């Protein structure tokens, strides 16, 4: 009966029709197969377990060759799927309202989708950063070449402005696509929840803020060019003939604020770091409840390559701040509008020296110098910490150094003790001979000085040993405890062997006593037969 039921199920059941034809666009969900196998087992077949295994093997083999797609799930437990080429088959795999079991197939597909989404996020982040840098570069070209190449009636300014706007639009599209992938990743990580659950207030605020930051760019078009030239000033400016200085200030502010797009650098570093891409890092970090954020990646970089990371950041910051200062100071025709003077001012402000030979004039330039000073204090503190760490001794060097110091202090203590004994003897001899009072006072002073030196050296030795005792680390203590436990185990085994040998000897002695008593009784019986 069981074989007949299996054959009928293969030929008549939609499962038997669908499973062999699973291709790139069809799969059967494992939990509903479990429900079907249980139903089939309840109908009278004794091979339900084998049927479940066969279904699972068939599902695994078919699903490995292509992607799966679920079309619809109705309220009666009917799942509509694409089986084979284009036919849709309605398969009742479980009773309505019955809870199905979760199998490993879904987890494998979720991990695969998660991997693809992470790769897409990394690719979109790299493209967004490249687009942002392209827009900043076009803005710098526009600001630097405006007074040189732009002529009245020329369309070069309009072309560059349109290119900046086009790159901004592409950047906004990439940002939206990145957050779309992030929301899909959230849905996969939380077991296919509704996408509206992922849209929290914080996420909406972050997306809105990023879009506002990325949309900032200069949008003015220059129809006429007026050159403000001064022999002792910086490069001339492009001045609009419509709104005058107000439009120029707006263009200046928008150009400076375009550097806010560099926030994408930290996201690119995070997504392309070896820490996030390494499976061992992620596994050990998840076991220790560590969040792989940019702060953690920055700590790893500062720990592995501190000097290189800090040097790259300082040079990039100097160049960026210097150009921003020149852009701000060109409006006032100040000497700091030149790149060399701006570099000098940013350097001395960053290093908190401030010679006072040059100073910013405009409010924008003062803000740039203020921010440079704050960053200089922070970077100087990190630089001092890095130099201190590089100059510090490691554990082995500290042990050797303190061991040699202990030997030297021990020698000096022995010499100081010998000096104390010598001065005591000299003072005692002076008292016996009743010599000069001056010599007696001189020996007393020498004795007190020797005692002081001896006490000072003993105090230094005590402090040194206390510091060395604090340096004993946990692995060394663990090794000491392991050695002690091994010695105790060996002593215990030796004691057990000795106790066993004593027991054996006591048994032999008891046997000997018993034999001796028997011999004595026999001898006495032979000598005195009346005892019987």
C-alpha positions in Angstrom: 0.0 0.0 0.0 2.8 2.4 0.8 4.5 1.9 -2.6 1.1 2.3 -4.4 0.5 5.5 -2.4 3.9 6.9 -3.4 3.3 6.1 -7.1 -0.1 7.8 -7.0 1.4 10.8 -5.3 4.1 11.0 -7.9 1.7 10.8 -10.8 -1.3 12.7 -9.5 0.0 15.2 -7.0 1.0 18.6 -8.2 4.2 18.2 -6.1 5.4 15.4 -8.3 4.7 17.6 -11.3 6.4 20.7 -10.1 9.5 19.4 -8.3 11.3 17.8 -11.2 10.8 20.9 -13.3 12.1 23.4 -10.9 14.4 25.8 -12.8 15.6 29.3 -12.6 12.2 30.8 -11.7 10.7 28.2 -9.4 11.3 26.6 -6.0 9.2 24.9 -3.3 9.4 26.4 0.2 10.7 23.9 2.6 8.3 24.6 5.4 5.3 23.9 3.2 6.9 20.7 1.9 7.0 19.6 5.5 3.2 20.2 5.8 2.6 18.1 2.7 4.7 15.3 3.9 2.9 15.3 7.3 -0.5 15.2 5.5 0.7 12.4 3.3 2.0 10.5 6.3 -1.4 10.9 8.1 -3.2 9.4 5.1 -1.9 5.9 5.8 1.6 5.7 4.4 4.4 4.4 6.5 7.2 6.0 4.5 6.5 9.7 5.4 10.0 10.3 6.7 11.6 9.0 3.6 9.3 11.0 1.5 10.2 14.2 3.4 13.9 13.4 2.8 13.3 12.8 -0.9 11.4 16.1 -1.2 14.1 18.0 0.6 16.8 16.5 -1.6 14.8 17.3 -4.7 14.2 20.9 -3.6 17.9 21.4 -2.8 19.1 20.0 -6.1 16.6 22.1 -8.1 17.0 25.3 -6.2 20.8 25.3 -6.5 20.5 25.8 -10.3 18.6 29.0 -10.3 16.7 31.7 -8.5 13.3 31.3 -7.0 10.2 33.4 -7.3 7.0 33.2 -5.3 4.1 34.7 -7.2 1.3 34.7 -4.6 0.0 33.0 -1.5 -3.7 32.8 -1.0 -5.6 32.4 2.3 -6.3 28.7 1.6 -2.7 27.7 1.8 -2.3 27.6 -2.0 1.0 28.7 -3.4 1.2 29.8 -7.0 4.6 29.3 -8.5 6.4 29.4 -11.9 7.3 25.7 -12.6 9.2 24.9 -15.7 8.9 27.4 -18.4 5.8 29.5 -17.9 3.1 27.3 -16.4 1.6 28.3 -13.1 0.7 25.4 -10.8 -1.4 25.7 -7.6 0.0 23.4 -5.0 -1.8 22.8 -1.7 1.2 22.1 0.6 -0.3 22.7 4.1 -3.5 22.9 5.9 -4.9 26.4 6.5 -3.9 27.9 9.8 -1.3 25.2 10.5 2.1 26.4 11.6 4.9 25.0 9.5 8.5 24.3 10.5 11.5 26.4 9.5 14.2 24.7 7.5 17.7 25.7 6.5 16.8 26.5 2.9 15.4 29.9 3.7 18.5 30.8 5.7 20.7 29.9 2.7 18.6 32.1 0.4 18.6 34.9 2.9 22.4 34.7 3.2 22.8 34.8 -0.5 20.5 37.8 -0.9 22.3 39.5 1.9 25.6 39.0 0.3 24.4 40.5 -3.0 22.9 43.5 -1.2 26.1 44.2 0.6 28.0 44.1 -2.7 25.5 46.4 -4.2 25.8 48.8 -1.3 29.5 48.8 -1.6 29.3 49.5 -5.4 26.8 52.3 -4.9 28.8 53.9 -2.2 31.9 53.9 -4.4 30.0 55.5 -7.3 28.4 58.1 -5.0 31.8 59.1 -3.6 33.3 59.3 -7.1 30.3 61.4 -8.3 30.7 63.7 -5.3 34.4 64.2 -5.9 33.7 64.9 -9.6 31.2 67.7 -8.6 33.8 69.2 -6.2 36.4 69.1 -8.9 34.2 70.8 -11.4 33.4 73.5 -8.8 37.1 74.1 -8.2 37.8 74.3 -11.9 34.9 76.7 -12.3 36.2 78.9 -9.5 39.9 78.9 -10.6 39.4 79.3 -14.4 36.6 81.8 -14.3 38.7 85.0 -14.5 41.1 83.5 -17.1 39.1 81.7 -19.8 35.6 83.1 -19.5 34.8 85.8 -22.0 31.6 87.9 -22.5 29.1 85.8 -24.4 31.0 82.5 -23.7 29.0 79.4 -22.7 31.9 77.7 -20.8 30.5 78.8 -17.4 27.0 77.6 -18.4 28.4 74.2 -19.5 30.4 73.7 -16.2 27.4 74.8 -14.1 25.2 72.3 -16.0 27.8 69.6 -15.5 27.8 70.3 -11.7 24.0 70.2 -11.6 24.0 66.9 -13.6 26.6 65.3 -11.2 24.4 66.5 -8.3 21.4 64.8 -9.8 23.3 61.6 -10.3 24.5 61.8 -6.7 21.0 62.1 -5.4 19.9 59.1 -7.4 22.8 57.0 -6.0 22.0 58.1 -2.5 18.4 57.0 -2.8 19.5 53.7 -4.4 21.9 53.1 -1.5 19.2 53.6 1.1 16.8 51.4 -0.9 19.4 48.6 -0.7 19.9 49.3 3.0 16.1 49.0 3.6 16.0 45.7 1.7 18.9 44.5 3.8 17.0 45.4 7.0 13.9 43.5 5.7 16.1 40.4 5.1 17.8 40.6 8.5 14.5 40.9 10.3 12.8 37.9 8.5 10.8 39.6 5.8 9.1 42.4 7.7 7.1 45.2 6.1 9.3 47.9 4.6 7.4 50.6 6.5 8.8 49.2 9.8 12.3 50.1 8.6 11.3 53.7 8.0 11.9 55.0 11.5 12.2 58.7 12.4 16.0 58.4 12.6 16.3 56.8 9.2 14.0 59.3 7.6 16.0 62.2 9.2 19.3 60.7 8.0 18.1 60.2 4.4 16.6 63.8 4.3 19.8 65.3 5.8 22.0 63.4 3.2 19.8 64.6 0.3 19.9 68.2 1.6 23.7 68.0 1.9 24.2 66.5 -1.5 21.8 68.9 -3.3 24.0 71.9 -2.3 25.9 73.3 -5.3 26.4 76.7 -7.1 23.7 77.2 -9.6 24.4 80.7 -10.9 25.2 81.4 -14.6 27.5 84.2 -15.5 26.4 86.2 -18.6 28.9 89.0 -18.3 32.3 89.0 -16.8 33.8 91.8 -14.7 37.4 91.5 -13.7 38.4 93.0 -10.4 42.1 93.3 -10.6 44.6 94.6 -8.1 48.3 94.4 -8.4 48.7 93.4 -4.8 45.7 91.2 -4.5 44.8 87.7 -5.4 43.2 86.3 -8.6 40.3 88.3 -10.0 36.7 87.2 -9.5 33.8 86.5 -11.8 31.1 89.0 -10.9 27.5 88.7 -12.0 25.9 91.7 -13.5 22.4 90.9 -12.2 22.4 90.7 -8.4 25.9 91.9 -7.7 27.6 91.1 -4.4 24.6 89.2 -3.0 24.7 86.6 -5.7 28.5 86.4 -5.3 28.2 85.7 -1.6 25.6 83.0 -2.2 27.8 81.3 -4.8 30.7 81.5 -2.4 28.7 79.9 0.4 27.3 77.1 -1.9 30.8 76.4 -3.2 32.2 76.0 0.3 29.3 73.9 1.5 29.9 71.5 -1.3 32.8 70.0 0.7 30.2 68.6 3.1 29.8 65.8 0.5 33.1 64.4 1.8 31.1 62.7 4.5 30.8 59.8 2.0 34.5 59.1 2.6 33.8 57.5 6.0 31.1 55.3 4.5 33.4 54.1 1.7 36.1 53.3 4.2 33.7 51.3 6.3 32.2 49.3 3.4 35.6 48.6 1.7 37.6 47.9 4.8 39.1 44.4 5.4 37.6 44.4 8.8 34.0 44.3 7.5 34.9 42.0 4.6 36.6 39.4 6.8 34.4 36.6 8.0 36.6 35.9 11.0 36.3 39.5 12.1 32.5 39.5 11.8 32.2 36.1 13.6 34.4 37.0 16.5 32.9 40.5 16.7 29.3 39.1 16.8 30.3 36.8 19.7 31.7 39.7 21.6 28.8 42.1 20.8 30.9 44.5 18.8 29.3 46.8 16.2 31.3 47.3 13.1 30.9 51.0 12.7 33.3 53.6 11.3 34.6 54.3 14.8 35.7 50.7 15.2 37.4 50.7 11.7 39.1 54.0 12.5 40.5 52.6 15.8 41.8 49.6 13.9 43.5 51.8 11.3 45.0 54.0 14.0 46.3 50.9 15.8 47.8 49.3 12.7 49.0 52.4 10.7 48.8 55.4 13.0 51.4 57.6 11.4 50.3 57.0 7.8 46.6 57.5 8.6 47.2 60.8 10.5 49.7 62.1 7.9 47.2 61.5 5.1 44.4 63.2 7.0 46.5 66.2 7.9 47.8 66.8 4.4 44.3 66.5 2.9 42.9 68.8 5.5 45.6 71.4 4.9 45.0 71.5 1.2 41.2 71.6 1.5 41.2 74.3 4.2 43.7 76.4 2.3 41.7 76.4 -0.9 38.5 77.2 1.1 40.4 80.1 2.7 41.5 81.5 -0.6 38.0 81.3 -1.9 36.7 83.2 1.1 39.4 85.8 1.0 39.2 86.6 -2.7 36.1 88.6 -2.0 38.0 91.1 0.1 41.1 91.2 -2.1 43.2 90.1 0.9 46.7 88.8 0.8 45.4 85.5 2.1 43.6 85.0 -1.2 46.8 83.5 -2.6 47.3 79.8 -2.1 50.8 80.0 -0.7 49.8 82.6 1.9 46.7 80.6 2.8 48.8 77.4 3.2 51.1 79.3 5.6 48.2 80.7 7.6 46.4 77.3 7.8 49.7 75.6 8.9 50.5 78.0 11.7 46.8 78.0 12.8 46.7 74.2 12.7 49.8 73.9 14.8 48.5 76.6 17.3 51.5 78.8 16.7 49.9 82.0 15.3 52.8 84.4 14.5 50.3 87.2 13.6 52.0 88.2 10.3 48.8 87.3 8.3 45.2 87.1 9.5 41.8 86.4 7.8 39.6 89.4 7.0 36.2 88.0 6.0 33.8 86.1 8.3 34.1 83.0 6.1 37.9 83.0 6.4 37.7 83.5 10.2 35.3 80.5 10.4 37.7 78.4 8.4 40.6 79.3 10.6 38.6 78.7 13.8 37.7 75.2 12.5 41.3 74.6 11.5 42.5 75.5 15.1 40.0 73.1 16.7 41.1 70.3 14.3 44.7 71.1 15.0 44.3 70.7 18.7 42.7 67.3 18.2 45.3 66.1 15.7 48.1 67.3 17.9 46.7 65.3 20.8 46.5 62.2 18.6 50.1 62.8 17.4 51.4 63.1 20.9 49.6 59.9 21.9 51.1 58.1 18.8 54.6 59.3 19.5 54.3 58.3 23.2 53.1 54.8 22.2 56.0 54.4 19.7 58.6 55.5 22.3 57.1 53.3 25.1 58.9 50.0 26.0 57.2 46.8 25.4 56.8 44.1 28.0 60.1 42.3 27.3 62.1 45.5 27.2 60.4 46.6 30.5 61.3 43.4 32.2 64.9 43.6 31.1 65.2 47.3 32.0 63.7 46.9 35.5 65.7 43.7 36.1 68.9 45.6 35.5 67.8 48.5 37.6 67.0 46.1 40.4 70.5 44.6 40.2 72.1 48.1 40.2 70.1 49.3 43.2 70.9 46.1 45.1 74.7 46.8 44.5 74.3 50.4 45.7 72.4 49.2 48.8 75.2 46.8 49.7 77.7 49.6 49.3 75.5 52.0 51.4 75.2 49.3 54.1 79.0 48.9 54.1 79.4 52.6 54.5 77.0 52.7 57.5 79.0 49.9 59.2 82.3 51.7 58.4 81.1 55.0 59.9 79.8 53.2 62.9 83.2 51.6 63.5 85.0 54.9 63.0 82.6 56.7 65.4 83.1 53.9 68.0 86.9 54.1 67.6 86.8 57.8 68.1 84.7 57.4 71.3 87.2 54.9 72.6 90.3 57.0 72.0 88.6 60.2 73.2 90.0 62.2 70.4 89.1 65.6 69.0 85.5 66.8 69.2 85.6 68.0 65.6 86.5 64.5 64.4 83.8 63.0 66.5 81.2 65.4 65.0 82.5 64.7 61.5 82.0 60.9 61.9 78.5 61.5 63.3 77.6 63.6 60.2 79.0 60.9 57.9 77.1 58.2 59.8 73.8 60.1 59.4 74.5 60.7 55.7 75.2 57.0 55.1 72.0 56.0 56.9 70.0 58.5 54.8 71.5 57.2 51.6 70.8 53.6 52.7 67.1 54.4 53.5 66.7 56.3 50.2 68.0 53.3 48.2 65.8 50.9 50.1 62.8 53.1 49.3 63.7 53.2 45.6 64.1 49.4 45.5 60.7 48.9 47.2 59.0 51.3 44.7 60.7 49.5 41.8 59.6 46.1 43.0 56.0 47.3 43.5 55.9 48.6 40.0 57.3 45.4 38.6 54.8 43.3 40.6 52.0 45.4 39.0 53.4 44.5 35.5 52.7 40.8 36.0 50.1 40.1 33.4 47.3 37.5 33.4 49.0 35.0 31.0 52.0 34.8 33.3 49.8 34.3 36.3 48.0 31.6 34.4 51.2 29.9 33.6 52.3 30.0 37.2 49.0 28.6 38.4 49.2 25.8 35.8 52.7 24.9 37.0 51.5 24.9 40.6 48.6 22.6 39.7 50.9 20.3 37.8 53.2 20.1 40.8 50.3 19.4 43.1 49.1 16.6 40.8 52.5 15.0 40.7 52.8 15.2 44.4 49.3 13.7 44.8 50.2 10.8 42.4 53.5 10.2 44.4 51.5 10.2 47.6 49.0 7.7 46.2 51.9 5.4 45.1 53.4 5.6 48.5 50.1 4.8 50.2 49.6 1.8 47.8 53.2 0.6 48.6 52.5 0.9 52.3 49.3 -1.0 52.0 51.1 -3.8 50.1 53.8 -3.9 52.8 51.2 -4.0 55.5 49.5 -6.9 53.8 52.8 -8.8 53.6 53.5 -8.1 57.2 50.0 -9.3 58.2 50.6 -12.5 56.2 54.0 -12.9 57.8 52.5 -12.5 61.3 49.9 -15.0 60.4 52.4 -17.5 59.2 54.6 -17.0 62.2 51.7 -17.5 64.6 50.8 -20.7 62.8 54.4 -22.0 63.0 54.6 -21.1 66.7 51.4 -22.9 67.4 52.6 -26.0 65.5 55.9 -26.0 67.4 54.2 -25.7 70.7 51.9 -28.6 69.9 54.8 -30.8 69.0 56.6 -30.0 72.2 53.6 -30.2 74.5 51.3 -32.9 73.2 49.1 -32.4 76.3 48.0 -29.0 74.8 45.9 -30.9 72.3 
